[in-house]
């Protein structure tokens, strides 16, 4: 409880925090959400990683977008999506939403008290997928020789001689 005896719901402040993300880290609503278990260590770990990658303001906005997912998805699915995205290095709210939806579609739903299942098998790097499906590139490396010839022609023209 806050000093005044009231409880603040972090969800009520999310739209305002999108405009002023710097207000989130020291907010009473965040502190109370942590104490209530709604803002988990997985949230904190993903938030730290996204702030390191994208900066404090952009990283905090991404976290707020993730927190908005809680309005439409069960808490345990969002937390599992955060954990999966963090393990995959996917530091966008869209990636978290995608992973959370994958958990929602599975029969084995994680519970709030369980550790999220290891979904790294579900997360496939697009680069790895493309490399696995493409044949080896046997084309020769590109050359800029034709452009070098154009430069010589241009120099001759500038000097007053014709090509």
MOPE-V221727 format. One record per residue. PSI is psi in radians with two decimals (NA if undefined). OMEGA is omega as a letter, one per 20 degrees, with the letter a starting at -180 (NA if undefined). NEAR is the number of other ideal C-beta (glycine too) atoms within 8 Angstrom. Layout:
PSI/OMEGA/NEAR, PSI/OMEGA/NEAR
//
This chain:
2.58/r/5, 2.94/a/9, -0.62/a/3, -0.06/r/4, 0.10/a/5, 2.74/r/6, 2.29/r/6, 2.35/r/10, 2.02/a/7, -0.62/a/14, -0.54/a/8, -0.29/a/7, -0.02/a/11, -0.73/a/11, -0.75/r/6, -0.65/r/8, -0.45/r/13, -0.63/r/10, -0.55/a/6, 1.23/a/7, -0.38/a/12, -0.28/r/8, -0.27/a/9, -0.85/a/11, -0.66/a/7, 0.25/a/5, 2.57/r/11, -0.65/a/7, -0.70/r/11, -0.75/r/12, -0.75/r/8, -0.62/r/13, -0.68/r/10, -0.82/a/9, -0.59/a/6, -0.11/a/7, 0.12/r/7, -0.48/r/9, 1.78/a/10, 2.98/r/8, -0.48/r/5, -0.71/r/11, -0.84/a/13, -0.76/a/9, -0.76/r/10, -0.72/r/15, -0.76/r/11, -0.75/a/8, -0.74/a/11, -0.59/r/14, -0.64/r/11, -0.67/a/6, -0.66/a/7, -0.04/a/8, 2.84/a/6, -0.88/a/8, -0.88/a/8, -0.68/r/9, -0.69/r/15, -0.65/r/15, -0.71/r/10, -0.72/r/13, -0.73/r/14, -0.68/r/13, -0.67/r/10, -0.74/r/14, -0.55/r/11, -0.43/r/8, -0.50/a/14, -0.34/r/10, -0.44/a/6, -0.12/a/4, 2.63/r/12, 2.55/a/7, -0.78/a/9, -0.54/r/13, -0.69/r/14, -0.76/r/14, -0.74/r/14, -0.68/r/15, -0.70/r/17, -0.78/a/16, -0.75/a/12, -0.76/r/17, -0.68/r/15, -0.77/r/12, -0.55/a/10, -0.14/a/11, 0.37/a/6, 1.79/a/11, 0.92/r/12, 2.66/r/9, -0.59/r/10, -0.70/r/6, -0.69/r/11, -0.77/r/16, -0.75/r/12, -0.82/a/9, -0.68/r/18, -0.69/r/15, -0.63/r/11, -0.72/r/12, -0.63/r/17, -0.53/a/10, -0.29/a/5, 2.74/r/7, -0.47/a/3, 1.40/a/5, 2.29/r/10, 2.66/r/12, 2.91/a/6, -0.48/a/7, -0.33/a/3, 2.68/r/7, 2.46/r/5, 2.53/r/13, 2.69/a/8, 1.67/a/6, 0.26/a/14, -0.38/r/8, -0.50/r/5, -0.43/a/8, 2.05/a/12, 2.23/r/6, 2.28/r/7, -0.61/r/6, -0.80/r/6, -0.69/r/8, -0.78/a/9, -0.74/a/8, -0.61/a/7, -0.48/a/6, -0.27/a/5, 2.48/r/7, 2.88/r/3, 2.49/r/4, 1.93/a/5, 0.11/a/3, 2.61/r/4, 2.73/r/4, 2.57/a/4, 2.71/r/4, 2.68/r/6, 0.33/a/6, -0.74/a/6, -0.64/r/7, -0.64/r/7, -0.69/r/8, -0.69/r/8, -0.67/r/8, -0.71/r/8, -0.72/r/8, -0.73/a/9, -0.72/r/8, -0.75/r/8, -0.72/r/10, -0.69/r/10, -0.54/r/6, -0.16/r/6, 0.04/r/4, 2.68/r/6, 2.63/r/4, NA/NA/5
//
